[in-house]
Structures are given as structure tokens and as C-alpha cells.
């Protein structure tokens, strides 16, 4: 048995070392990546998903990995660099999910639906934000999200080589661009609701000036609620289609500094 281990260990050691390096990046990325990194997924399932992606990514990148030699110093270096690379990749993609949530929150605030069933979740969320978020994640999962994530993980080694720390300036520029782009995209998606809310409040002010004795708030509240739901039904299909295309583009170019 010992003789067999002595023969197999030199053969398997490079693969095990490369697999561990890939697992560090994949597991850190899955902490942020959509669908597979959601907090509602049990930790054991996420660990199994990280192992599955590791088996997919390792053969594709093993030939190009320039890893430090096995040992404690190499382990510390890989743990730091690969975990950071995975977090940067996951954050870059996760910003698109946050954009959908922020867009739903803006739309809910504009249409007076921000508190509807908001306390049904661990983290209270507006109803429109939760609807858009669940629908967007389901649509992404149904259109081959796992393939796009595996490809993004493989391509990440071209921009962030294994065992190397990324430049702090590049990471900060990417983070600022992603946060700015998140709010820009979110407001663009919620613009129809904001415009409708502006028109509603202007009309309500005109009616109140014309008939001060009319309780316009009691008349207008059901109107803006019904209008918001109708507008959501009309705009959600197009909004989700645009968001899915943006998410796939982000997975194809996760480190490109674009809004």
C-alpha cells in the first residue's frame, strides 16, 4: 500500500495542488455569484457546487497555472491571492443583481408599494424588488447561467493569474465603476415608475388646487397602487430581458471597467 502511494503521489500531487488553488477561487466567487451564492441555499449545497465547478474549471486551466511550490508558504500565498480573485469576480457580477434589487426598491417607493409583504423575508424587501429579483434569478438559471459562470471562472485566469495579487488601483477602479454602474442601471430600469409617479403627483396637486374639499389622498392612493402593478406587468418582461443580456455581458467581461 505504501509503495502504491509512493508511485501515485508524484502523479496526483500537481493535480491536487492545482485543484486546491482553483477551489479557493471558485468557493470565494460563489459567495457573491447569483443563484449559486444565494443565502437561501444551504451551506452544504454551496460547498458541493463549489466542488462541481472546481472539477469543471481545473482541467481547462491546469496547463496555464504557474503555482508556487507546495508547502506552507505556497498555501498562504494561494489562499490570499485566489480568495481575493474570487471575491473580485463575484462582486463584479453580483453588482448586476444588486442593480435589479435597487431598481425594484426605487419603483416600489415611487408607487407606494414599498411596505407590501416587506416583512415576509429575513431581510425586509419591497414587493416589487423581490418579484424582480426572484424572476431575474429564475430566468438566468433557466438560460444556462452555470455555463456562463464556468466560462467566466476559466477566463478570469487571463486577467488575474493564479498566485498574484491584483493591483490595488485596478481593484478600486473596478469597484467604483461597478457601484456607479449599479445605480445608473437601477435608475434606468425604474425610470418608467419614477415618471409615472411624477405625473401622478402633479395631477394630484392640480386636483387638490381645483377642489380643496376633496380628499385626494384617499382617491389617489388606490390609483397609484393599481397603476404601479399594471406598469410592472407591462414593463417587467422587457426589463428582465434587458437585465439578462446585461448579466451575460458582465459574465463575458467581468473585469472590464464599463457601467
N, C-alpha and C positions, 0 to 999 in steps of 0.2 A: 504493500500500500504506500509506504514511504517512497519507494522507488518510482511508482507511478506518479506521485505528487511532484517529485523532483523533475520528472520528464515534462509534465503538463504545466507546471508553474511558469517556466520561461515563455511558454507559448501563450498562456492566457493572461499573464501579468500586464502586457501592453493594452490588451482589450479591456481588462478590468479597470486599469488606470484611466483610460480614455472614457469608459462608460461612467466612472465616478465623476469625472470633470463635466461631462455632458449632463449628468443627473443634477449636479449643483445648479447649472444654468436653467435647466428645464423646471426644476422644482421652484426656484425663485421666480421665474417668469409666470408660472401657473398661479402664484399668489395674486397676480393682477389680471391675467388674461381673461377675457369674457367667457361666460358659460362654464368653462372648466375650473375657474378660480372663484366661483361664487361662494359666499359664506354659507349658503343653504346646503351645499354639497358636503357630506361627511368627510372628515379628515382622511379616513382610510381610503375612501374612493379617490380623493385627490392624490393621495400617495400612489395608488395603483395607476392613475392616469399619468403621473409623472414617470413612473417606470415604463409604461407603454410608449410614451413619447421618446424616452431615452433609447429604447430598443429600435425605434424608427430613425432617430437622428444620428446615433453613434456610427453605424456603418457608412452613412453619407459623408461624415466629416472626419472620420478617424485618420484618413490619409493626410489631411492638411493640418492636423493638430500638432503644434510644437509645444509640448508639455514639459514642465520641469521634471527632473528625475523623481521617481517615487521616494518618499521619505517624509519626515515631519515638516521640514521647510517647504517642500513642494506642496504638501497638503494644505498648509496655512495659506500659501500663495494662491492656490486654486480656489480654496474656499472663499477668499476675499474677492478675487477678480471675477470668478464665474457667478457668484451670488450677485455682485453689483451689475454685471452684464445682464443677467436675467431680470433684475428689478428694473433696469433702464428700459429693456424691451417691453416688459409687462406694463410699465407706466405709460409708455408711448402709445400702446394700443388701448389701454384702459381709459385714456382720456376721451376716446370716442364714445364709450359707454356713459361716462360722466356727462358728456355733451347732451346725450339723449335725456338723461335724468334732469339736467338743468333746464333743458327746453320744456319738458313736461311741467316742471315747477313754475316756470315763468308763465306758461299757458294756464296753469291752474290758478295762479294768483290773479291773472288778468280776467278770468271768467268766474271768480268767486267759488271755485271748486277745490280750494287748497286744503280744506279740512275734511272732505268726504272720505270716510273709511280710512283716514290717515293713521289711526292708531292700531290698525289691524296687524301691522308688521313690527318686528323687533325695533327697527329704526323707522319712526313715522315718516311716511312719504305722501305727497299729494296723489290723488287717484289717477290723474292724467299721466303723471310721471311714472307711476307703477305700471299702468297699462302699456305705455310706450316702451318701457324698459323690458317687460316680460315679452311683449310682441317682437321687439327687436332682437332679443337674445334667441327666442324660438326661431325666428326667421334666419338668423345667422347659423344656428345649429343645423337647420334643415337644408342649408345650401352649401354644405361641405366646409364648415369652419375648421374642423380638425385638419383638413388638408392644408388650408391656408396657414394655420398655426405651425404645422410641421415644416412647411416651406420657409416661414419667417424665422424659425429657430435655426434651420440649416443656413440660411443666408446671413444670419446675424454674425457668424464667424468671419465673414468677409469684412465687416465693419469693426467688430470688436473681437480681435483674435484671442484665443484662449491663453490665459496666463498673463495678460497685460491689462494694466489699469487704463481706463479711458481718460482722456484729458478732462480736467475739471471744468475748463471753459466750454468745451463741447457739450458736456452733460448739462451745465447750467443753461446754455443757449437752447438746447433741446427742450428742457423743462419749461422755460419761459415761453417758447414758441407753442408748446403743447397746451399750456394753460390759457394763453391768449387765444389760440385757435379754438379751444373748447368753448369759451364764452362766445366767440364770434359765431361758431356753428350753431350753438344753442339758441342765440337770439334770432338767427336767420330762420331756424325751424319754427320758433314760436312767434314770428312776426305776424302771421295771419290773426292769431289770437290777440296780440297787442293792438293791432289796427282795429279789430272788431271791438275791443274794449274801449278804445279811444272814441270811436264813432258812437258807441252806446252811451258813454258818459256825456259826450257833447249833446246828444239828443235828449238825454235825461235832464241836463241843465236847461235846455231850451224849453222843455215841457214844464219844468218847475217854475221858470220865469213866467210862462204864459198862464199857468194855473197853479198859483201858490197853495191853494186849498187842497190840491190833490196830493195824496201820499204816494209820490212817485217811487219811493224806495220799495214799497210793497208791490207795486205793479212791475217795476223793472227787474227786481231780483229773480223772479221765475223766468223772465225773458232772457237775461244774460246766461242763466244756467242752461236753459234749453238751447240757446244759440251756441254756447260753448260745446255742448255734447254733439250738436249737429255739425259744427265746424270740425270737431275731432273726427267724426265719422267720414267727412269728406276729405280731410287733408291727411289722415293717418296713412292710408296706402301709399300715397306719393312720398310722404315724409320718410316712411320706413324704407322705401325703395332707394331714396337718395342716401339715407344713412347706411344702408347695407353696402352700397357702392363705395362710400367713403371709408367704411371699415375695411373692406377688401383692399382698397388702395393703401390704407395705412399698414395693413399686414404685408403688402408687397414692398412698401418703402417705409419701414418702421423708424428709421433713423434720419430720414430726410427732413430738414427743417422747413416744413410747409405748414400753413394754417389748416 
